[in-house]
Amino acid sequence: MKLRELVPGQRGKITGYCCRDRAYLQKLLRMGLIRGALFTLVRRAPLGDPVVLEVNGCCLTLRQNEAEILDIESA
């Protein structure tokens, strides 16, 4: 499942990544987007980009193409 399939207020869990750029993957991991992390989709901008996630009590903003790297499941 991809982040674009969630609606604001819905919770998800990160199950993996589809990224070949190790440097960017490390950036996501440093932000707390680790495998198994639970998050809430707070909101989307009017045109769908960017999205705001709440992870471990912190709000993160990701562009849609960055968010597509995350493989998730509904929680």
Gaussian input, Z-matrix of N, CA and C with variables (Angstrom, degrees):
# hf/3-21g

backbone

0 1
 N
 C     1     B1
 C     2     B2     1     A1
 N     3     B3     2     A2     1     D1
 C     4     B4     3     A3     2     D2
 C     5     B5     4     A4     3     D3
 N     6     B6     5     A5     4     D4
 C     7     B7     6     A6     5     D5
 C     8     B8     7     A7     6     D6
 N     9     B9     8     A8     7     D7
 C    10    B10     9     A9     8     D8
 C    11    B11    10    A10     9     D9
 N    12    B12    11    A11    10    D10
 C    13    B13    12    A12    11    D11
 C    14    B14    13    A13    12    D12
 N    15    B15    14    A14    13    D13
 C    16    B16    15    A15    14    D14
 C    17    B17    16    A16    15    D15
 N    18    B18    17    A17    16    D16
 C    19    B19    18    A18    17    D17
 C    20    B20    19    A19    18    D18
 N    21    B21    20    A20    19    D19
 C    22    B22    21    A21    20    D20
 C    23    B23    22    A22    21    D21
 N    24    B24    23    A23    22    D22
 C    25    B25    24    A24    23    D23
 C    26    B26    25    A25    24    D24
 N    27    B27    26    A26    25    D25
 C    28    B28    27    A27    26    D26
 C    29    B29    28    A28    27    D27
 N    30    B30    29    A29    28    D28
 C    31    B31    30    A30    29    D29
 C    32    B32    31    A31    30    D30
 N    33    B33    32    A32    31    D31
 C    34    B34    33    A33    32    D32
 C    35    B35    34    A34    33    D33
 N    36    B36    35    A35    34    D34
 C    37    B37    36    A36    35    D35
 C    38    B38    37    A37    36    D36
 N    39    B39    38    A38    37    D37
 C    40    B40    39    A39    38    D38
 C    41    B41    40    A40    39    D39
 N    42    B42    41    A41    40    D40
 C    43    B43    42    A42    41    D41
 C    44    B44    43    A43    42    D42
 N    45    B45    44    A44    43    D43
 C    46    B46    45    A45    44    D44
 C    47    B47    46    A46    45    D45
 N    48    B48    47    A47    46    D46
 C    49    B49    48    A48    47    D47
 C    50    B50    49    A49    48    D48
 N    51    B51    50    A50    49    D49
 C    52    B52    51    A51    50    D50
 C    53    B53    52    A52    51    D51
 N    54    B54    53    A53    52    D52
 C    55    B55    54    A54    53    D53
 C    56    B56    55    A55    54    D54
 N    57    B57    56    A56    55    D55
 C    58    B58    57    A57    56    D56
 C    59    B59    58    A58    57    D57
 N    60    B60    59    A59    58    D58
 C    61    B61    60    A60    59    D59
 C    62    B62    61    A61    60    D60
 N    63    B63    62    A62    61    D61
 C    64    B64    63    A63    62    D62
 C    65    B65    64    A64    63    D63
 N    66    B66    65    A65    64    D64
 C    67    B67    66    A66    65    D65
 C    68    B68    67    A67    66    D66
 N    69    B69    68    A68    67    D67
 C    70    B70    69    A69    68    D68
 C    71    B71    70    A70    69    D69
 N    72    B72    71    A71    70    D70
 C    73    B73    72    A72    71    D71
 C    74    B74    73    A73    72    D72
 N    75    B75    74    A74    73    D73
 C    76    B76    75    A75    74    D74
 C    77    B77    76    A76    75    D75
 N    78    B78    77    A77    76    D76
 C    79    B79    78    A78    77    D77
 C    80    B80    79    A79    78    D78
 N    81    B81    80    A80    79    D79
 C    82    B82    81    A81    80    D80
 C    83    B83    82    A82    81    D81
 N    84    B84    83    A83    82    D82
 C    85    B85    84    A84    83    D83
 C    86    B86    85    A85    84    D84
 N    87    B87    86    A86    85    D85
 C    88    B88    87    A87    86    D86
 C    89    B89    88    A88    87    D87
 N    90    B90    89    A89    88    D88
 C    91    B91    90    A90    89    D89
 C    92    B92    91    A91    90    D90
 N    93    B93    92    A92    91    D91
 C    94    B94    93    A93    92    D92
 C    95    B95    94    A94    93    D93
 N    96    B96    95    A95    94    D94
 C    97    B97    96    A96    95    D95
 C    98    B98    97    A97    96    D96
 N    99    B99    98    A98    97    D97
 C   100   B100    99    A99    98    D98
 C   101   B101   100   A100    99    D99
 N   102   B102   101   A101   100   D100
 C   103   B103   102   A102   101   D101
 C   104   B104   103   A103   102   D102
 N   105   B105   104   A104   103   D103
 C   106   B106   105   A105   104   D104
 C   107   B107   106   A106   105   D105
 N   108   B108   107   A107   106   D106
 C   109   B109   108   A108   107   D107
 C   110   B110   109   A109   108   D108
 N   111   B111   110   A110   109   D109
 C   112   B112   111   A111   110   D110
 C   113   B113   112   A112   111   D111
 N   114   B114   113   A113   112   D112
 C   115   B115   114   A114   113   D113
 C   116   B116   115   A115   114   D114
 N   117   B117   116   A116   115   D115
 C   118   B118   117   A117   116   D116
 C   119   B119   118   A118   117   D117
 N   120   B120   119   A119   118   D118
 C   121   B121   120   A120   119   D119
 C   122   B122   121   A121   120   D120
 N   123   B123   122   A122   121   D121
 C   124   B124   123   A123   122   D122
 C   125   B125   124   A124   123   D123
 N   126   B126   125   A125   124   D124
 C   127   B127   126   A126   125   D125
 C   128   B128   127   A127   126   D126
 N   129   B129   128   A128   127   D127
 C   130   B130   129   A129   128   D128
 C   131   B131   130   A130   129   D129
 N   132   B132   131   A131   130   D130
 C   133   B133   132   A132   131   D131
 C   134   B134   133   A133   132   D132
 N   135   B135   134   A134   133   D133
 C   136   B136   135   A135   134   D134
 C   137   B137   136   A136   135   D135
 N   138   B138   137   A137   136   D136
 C   139   B139   138   A138   137   D137
 C   140   B140   139   A139   138   D138
 N   141   B141   140   A140   139   D139
 C   142   B142   141   A141   140   D140
 C   143   B143   142   A142   141   D141
 N   144   B144   143   A143   142   D142
 C   145   B145   144   A144   143   D143
 C   146   B146   145   A145   144   D144
 N   147   B147   146   A146   145   D145
 C   148   B148   147   A147   146   D146
 C   149   B149   148   A148   147   D147
 N   150   B150   149   A149   148   D148
 C   151   B151   150   A150   149   D149
 C   152   B152   151   A151   150   D150
 N   153   B153   152   A152   151   D151
 C   154   B154   153   A153   152   D152
 C   155   B155   154   A154   153   D153
 N   156   B156   155   A155   154   D154
 C   157   B157   156   A156   155   D155
 C   158   B158   157   A157   156   D156
 N   159   B159   158   A158   157   D157
 C   160   B160   159   A159   158   D158
 C   161   B161   160   A160   159   D159
 N   162   B162   161   A161   160   D160
 C   163   B163   162   A162   161   D161
 C   164   B164   163   A163   162   D162
 N   165   B165   164   A164   163   D163
 C   166   B166   165   A165   164   D164
 C   167   B167   166   A166   165   D165
 N   168   B168   167   A167   166   D166
 C   169   B169   168   A168   167   D167
 C   170   B170   169   A169   168   D168
 N   171   B171   170   A170   169   D169
 C   172   B172   171   A171   170   D170
 C   173   B173   172   A172   171   D171
 N   174   B174   173   A173   172   D172
 C   175   B175   174   A174   173   D173
 C   176   B176   175   A175   174   D174
 N   177   B177   176   A176   175   D175
 C   178   B178   177   A177   176   D176
 C   179   B179   178   A178   177   D177
 N   180   B180   179   A179   178   D178
 C   181   B181   180   A180   179   D179
 C   182   B182   181   A181   180   D180
 N   183   B183   182   A182   181   D181
 C   184   B184   183   A183   182   D182
 C   185   B185   184   A184   183   D183
 N   186   B186   185   A185   184   D184
 C   187   B187   186   A186   185   D185
 C   188   B188   187   A187   186   D186
 N   189   B189   188   A188   187   D187
 C   190   B190   189   A189   188   D188
 C   191   B191   190   A190   189   D189
 N   192   B192   191   A191   190   D190
 C   193   B193   192   A192   191   D191
 C   194   B194   193   A193   192   D192
 N   195   B195   194   A194   193   D193
 C   196   B196   195   A195   194   D194
 C   197   B197   196   A196   195   D195
 N   198   B198   197   A197   196   D196
 C   199   B199   198   A198   197   D197
 C   200   B200   199   A199   198   D198
 N   201   B201   200   A200   199   D199
 C   202   B202   201   A201   200   D200
 C   203   B203   202   A202   201   D201
 N   204   B204   203   A203   202   D202
 C   205   B205   204   A204   203   D203
 C   206   B206   205   A205   204   D204
 N   207   B207   206   A206   205   D205
 C   208   B208   207   A207   206   D206
 C   209   B209   208   A208   207   D207
 N   210   B210   209   A209   208   D208
 C   211   B211   210   A210   209   D209
 C   212   B212   211   A211   210   D210
 N   213   B213   212   A212   211   D211
 C   214   B214   213   A213   212   D212
 C   215   B215   214   A214   213   D213
 N   216   B216   215   A215   214   D214
 C   217   B217   216   A216   215   D215
 C   218   B218   217   A217   216   D216
 N   219   B219   218   A218   217   D217
 C   220   B220   219   A219   218   D218
 C   221   B221   220   A220   219   D219
 N   222   B222   221   A221   220   D220
 C   223   B223   222   A222   221   D221
 C   224   B224   223   A223   222   D222

   B1=1.4469
   B2=1.5314
   B3=1.3093
   B4=1.4612
   B5=1.5280
   B6=1.3082
   B7=1.4546
   B8=1.5261
   B9=1.3131
   B10=1.4705
   B11=1.5268
   B12=1.3404
   B13=1.4593
   B14=1.5269
   B15=1.3387
   B16=1.4623
   B17=1.5291
   B18=1.3258
   B19=1.4620
   B20=1.5249
   B21=1.3372
   B22=1.4648
   B23=1.5235
   B24=1.3382
   B25=1.4557
   B26=1.5212
   B27=1.3113
   B28=1.4586
   B29=1.5247
   B30=1.3310
   B31=1.4668
   B32=1.5234
   B33=1.3203
   B34=1.4490
   B35=1.5147
   B36=1.3154
   B37=1.4652
   B38=1.5235
   B39=1.3297
   B40=1.4583
   B41=1.5225
   B42=1.3320
   B43=1.4641
   B44=1.5211
   B45=1.3207
   B46=1.4622
   B47=1.5107
   B48=1.3402
   B49=1.4637
   B50=1.5282
   B51=1.3137
   B52=1.4629
   B53=1.5214
   B54=1.3243
   B55=1.4613
   B56=1.5207
   B57=1.3058
   B58=1.4538
   B59=1.5307
   B60=1.3095
   B61=1.4601
   B62=1.5329
   B63=1.3239
   B64=1.4669
   B65=1.5231
   B66=1.3305
   B67=1.4632
   B68=1.5291
   B69=1.3342
   B70=1.4539
   B71=1.5245
   B72=1.3142
   B73=1.4616
   B74=1.5264
   B75=1.3109
   B76=1.4634
   B77=1.5310
   B78=1.3258
   B79=1.4665
   B80=1.5278
   B81=1.3297
   B82=1.4657
   B83=1.5247
   B84=1.3225
   B85=1.4560
   B86=1.5281
   B87=1.3297
   B88=1.4660
   B89=1.5271
   B90=1.3305
   B91=1.4646
   B92=1.5286
   B93=1.3235
   B94=1.4585
   B95=1.5133
   B96=1.3229
   B97=1.4659
   B98=1.5240
   B99=1.3348
   B100=1.4576
   B101=1.5272
   B102=1.3222
   B103=1.4633
   B104=1.5282
   B105=1.3192
   B106=1.4601
   B107=1.5191
   B108=1.3311
   B109=1.4704
   B110=1.5279
   B111=1.3216
   B112=1.4577
   B113=1.5193
   B114=1.3186
   B115=1.4612
   B116=1.5181
   B117=1.3248
   B118=1.4612
   B119=1.5235
   B120=1.3219
   B121=1.4512
   B122=1.5267
   B123=1.3351
   B124=1.4617
   B125=1.5133
   B126=1.3353
   B127=1.4656
   B128=1.5197
   B129=1.3139
   B130=1.4687
   B131=1.5197
   B132=1.3177
   B133=1.4602
   B134=1.5294
   B135=1.3269
   B136=1.4678
   B137=1.5304
   B138=1.3119
   B139=1.4622
   B140=1.5316
   B141=1.3463
   B142=1.4593
   B143=1.5142
   B144=1.3198
   B145=1.4609
   B146=1.5141
   B147=1.3003
   B148=1.4527
   B149=1.5262
   B150=1.3292
   B151=1.4621
   B152=1.5258
   B153=1.3325
   B154=1.4624
   B155=1.5214
   B156=1.3367
   B157=1.4611
   B158=1.5183
   B159=1.3225
   B160=1.4595
   B161=1.5221
   B162=1.3302
   B163=1.4581
   B164=1.5213
   B165=1.3149
   B166=1.4712
   B167=1.5256
   B168=1.3249
   B169=1.4497
   B170=1.5167
   B171=1.3354
   B172=1.4688
   B173=1.5239
   B174=1.3239
   B175=1.4552
   B176=1.5224
   B177=1.3186
   B178=1.4582
   B179=1.5186
   B180=1.3036
   B181=1.4574
   B182=1.5169
   B183=1.3319
   B184=1.4571
   B185=1.5213
   B186=1.2987
   B187=1.4655
   B188=1.5307
   B189=1.3095
   B190=1.4617
   B191=1.5234
   B192=1.3420
   B193=1.4654
   B194=1.5249
   B195=1.3347
   B196=1.4618
   B197=1.5270
   B198=1.3174
   B199=1.4573
   B200=1.5274
   B201=1.3308
   B202=1.4599
   B203=1.5167
   B204=1.3154
   B205=1.4616
   B206=1.5286
   B207=1.3265
   B208=1.4618
   B209=1.5296
   B210=1.3263
   B211=1.4653
   B212=1.5175
   B213=1.3364
   B214=1.4532
   B215=1.5257
   B216=1.3242
   B217=1.4593
   B218=1.5187
   B219=1.2995
   B220=1.4566
   B221=1.5163
   B222=1.3236
   B223=1.4796
   B224=1.5214
   A1=107.95
   A2=116.96
   A3=122.88
   A4=109.82
   A5=115.74
   A6=122.49
   A7=112.28
   A8=117.65
   A9=120.72
   A10=112.32
   A11=117.45
   A12=121.55
   A13=113.06
   A14=117.58
   A15=121.04
   A16=109.89
   A17=114.99
   A18=121.15
   A19=107.89
   A20=118.13
   A21=119.85
   A22=111.98
   A23=114.89
   A24=121.69
   A25=113.09
   A26=117.55
   A27=121.47
   A28=110.19
   A29=115.69
   A30=121.35
   A31=109.92
   A32=114.58
   A33=120.76
   A34=110.91
   A35=115.19
   A36=122.50
   A37=107.45
   A38=117.21
   A39=121.68
   A40=108.76
   A41=115.70
   A42=120.51
   A43=112.84
   A44=117.89
   A45=120.13
   A46=111.36
   A47=114.71
   A48=121.40
   A49=109.12
   A50=116.67
   A51=121.30
   A52=107.02
   A53=115.21
   A54=121.73
   A55=109.16
   A56=116.33
   A57=120.80
   A58=111.66
   A59=117.34
   A60=122.45
   A61=109.01
   A62=116.60
   A63=121.21
   A64=112.19
   A65=117.66
   A66=120.41
   A67=110.19
   A68=117.37
   A69=119.81
   A70=110.69
   A71=117.54
   A72=120.98
   A73=109.79
   A74=118.48
   A75=121.58
   A76=110.92
   A77=117.08
   A78=121.34
   A79=110.31
   A80=116.94
   A81=120.40
   A82=110.75
   A83=117.33
   A84=121.19
   A85=110.91
   A86=117.77
   A87=120.95
   A88=112.04
   A89=117.25
   A90=121.00
   A91=111.55
   A92=118.05
   A93=121.05
   A94=114.56
   A95=117.12
   A96=120.75
   A97=109.71
   A98=115.14
   A99=121.45
   A100=109.80
   A101=115.48
   A102=120.87
   A103=109.16
   A104=116.30
   A105=122.00
   A106=114.05
   A107=118.17
   A108=121.39
   A109=110.24
   A110=115.25
   A111=121.46
   A112=108.56
   A113=116.79
   A114=121.59
   A115=109.16
   A116=114.50
   A117=121.93
   A118=108.25
   A119=116.76
   A120=120.72
   A121=106.74
   A122=116.55
   A123=121.52
   A124=110.58
   A125=116.97
   A126=119.69
   A127=110.88
   A128=113.62
   A129=122.92
   A130=107.39
   A131=115.76
   A132=119.63
   A133=108.05
   A134=118.18
   A135=120.93
   A136=114.43
   A137=118.42
   A138=120.31
   A139=112.06
   A140=117.01
   A141=121.24
   A142=114.76
   A143=117.72
   A144=119.86
   A145=108.85
   A146=121.02
   A147=130.26
   A148=112.31
   A149=114.79
   A150=122.56
   A151=107.86
   A152=115.98
   A153=121.49
   A154=107.95
   A155=115.54
   A156=122.49
   A157=109.07
   A158=116.62
   A159=120.82
   A160=107.49
   A161=115.79
   A162=122.54
   A163=107.81
   A164=117.18
   A165=121.94
   A166=112.28
   A167=117.63
   A168=121.83
   A169=115.23
   A170=118.00
   A171=122.17
   A172=109.53
   A173=116.19
   A174=120.69
   A175=109.72
   A176=116.41
   A177=123.55
   A178=108.83
   A179=116.02
   A180=121.36
   A181=108.63
   A182=116.52
   A183=122.21
   A184=109.73
   A185=115.54
   A186=119.55
   A187=107.72
   A188=116.35
   A189=120.51
   A190=111.65
   A191=118.32
   A192=119.26
   A193=111.08
   A194=118.28
   A195=121.05
   A196=110.51
   A197=116.07
   A198=121.08
   A199=111.70
   A200=118.15
   A201=121.77
   A202=112.16
   A203=118.41
   A204=122.03
   A205=110.27
   A206=116.98
   A207=121.51
   A208=111.32
   A209=115.47
   A210=121.28
   A211=105.41
   A212=116.63
   A213=120.28
   A214=111.02
   A215=114.72
   A216=121.43
   A217=106.94
   A218=116.84
   A219=121.46
   A220=109.02
   A221=116.35
   A222=119.91
   A223=111.03
   D1=149.91
   D2=179.53
   D3=-114.54
   D4=158.54
   D5=-177.38
   D6=-60.28
   D7=-31.05
   D8=-178.75
   D9=-63.53
   D10=-16.49
   D11=-179.12
   D12=-84.83
   D13=-10.94
   D14=179.94
   D15=-87.35
   D16=155.48
   D17=174.68
   D18=-109.44
   D19=153.87
   D20=179.39
   D21=-53.50
   D22=136.78
   D23=-177.72
   D24=95.21
   D25=-16.39
   D26=-179.14
   D27=-81.40
   D28=144.23
   D29=179.96
   D30=-97.73
   D31=153.00
   D32=178.69
   D33=-144.35
   D34=170.54
   D35=179.13
   D36=-134.16
   D37=133.23
   D38=-179.92
   D39=-77.98
   D40=125.81
   D41=-178.98
   D42=-110.63
   D43=-15.20
   D44=-179.13
   D45=175.24
   D46=-170.08
   D47=-175.69
   D48=-141.15
   D49=150.05
   D50=173.08
   D51=-125.81
   D52=74.48
   D53=-174.36
   D54=-138.73
   D55=130.44
   D56=177.68
   D57=-95.22
   D58=-14.10
   D59=-179.14
   D60=-88.19
   D61=100.80
   D62=-176.86
   D63=-62.00
   D64=-35.58
   D65=-179.71
   D66=-63.31
   D67=-42.98
   D68=179.62
   D69=-69.55
   D70=-38.83
   D71=177.07
   D72=-60.13
   D73=-41.96
   D74=177.68
   D75=-61.59
   D76=-36.63
   D77=177.41
   D78=-62.51
   D79=-44.83
   D80=178.32
   D81=-62.36
   D82=-41.82
   D83=179.92
   D84=-63.76
   D85=-40.70
   D86=178.32
   D87=-64.61
   D88=-26.99
   D89=178.39
   D90=-79.82
   D91=-4.03
   D92=178.50
   D93=98.98
   D94=6.43
   D95=-179.91
   D96=-88.69
   D97=61.86
   D98=-177.73
   D99=-91.38
   D100=160.05
   D101=178.74
   D102=-59.12
   D103=130.63
   D104=-179.36
   D105=93.75
   D106=-9.12
   D107=-179.08
   D108=-69.24
   D109=136.54
   D110=175.46
   D111=-93.39
   D112=142.95
   D113=-179.35
   D114=-146.17
   D115=164.73
   D116=174.20
   D117=-122.81
   D118=132.47
   D119=173.54
   D120=-77.93
   D121=109.56
   D122=-175.74
   D123=-77.79
   D124=-51.57
   D125=179.71
   D126=-166.05
   D127=165.25
   D128=173.48
   D129=-119.00
   D130=147.81
   D131=173.08
   D132=-67.15
   D133=160.61
   D134=-176.67
   D135=-51.94
   D136=-36.25
   D137=179.19
   D138=-95.52
   D139=9.98
   D140=176.23
   D141=90.06
   D142=-2.91
   D143=-177.05
   D144=-140.58
   D145=119.35
   D146=9.28
   D147=-91.77
   D148=-179.74
   D149=175.24
   D150=-116.52
   D151=150.81
   D152=178.77
   D153=-114.64
   D154=125.69
   D155=178.43
   D156=-114.83
   D157=144.99
   D158=170.92
   D159=-107.94
   D160=118.63
   D161=-178.95
   D162=-128.98
   D163=123.23
   D164=178.62
   D165=52.44
   D166=39.58
   D167=177.68
   D168=80.80
   D169=1.15
   D170=179.39
   D171=-113.43
   D172=143.52
   D173=176.37
   D174=-94.53
   D175=130.19
   D176=177.51
   D177=-119.57
   D178=140.98
   D179=176.70
   D180=-112.36
   D181=125.71
   D182=179.52
   D183=-125.63
   D184=142.59
   D185=170.82
   D186=-70.71
   D187=155.60
   D188=-176.51
   D189=-58.95
   D190=-41.17
   D191=-179.34
   D192=-67.83
   D193=-29.00
   D194=174.79
   D195=-71.66
   D196=-39.65
   D197=-179.42
   D198=-67.18
   D199=-26.63
   D200=-179.79
   D201=-66.23
   D202=-16.92
   D203=178.84
   D204=-68.00
   D205=-28.36
   D206=-175.39
   D207=-79.88
   D208=130.84
   D209=168.25
   D210=-97.64
   D211=129.28
   D212=-174.18
   D213=-133.58
   D214=168.80
   D215=169.06
   D216=-134.56
   D217=152.72
   D218=178.22
   D219=-69.88
   D220=138.60
   D221=-177.79
   D222=-117.35

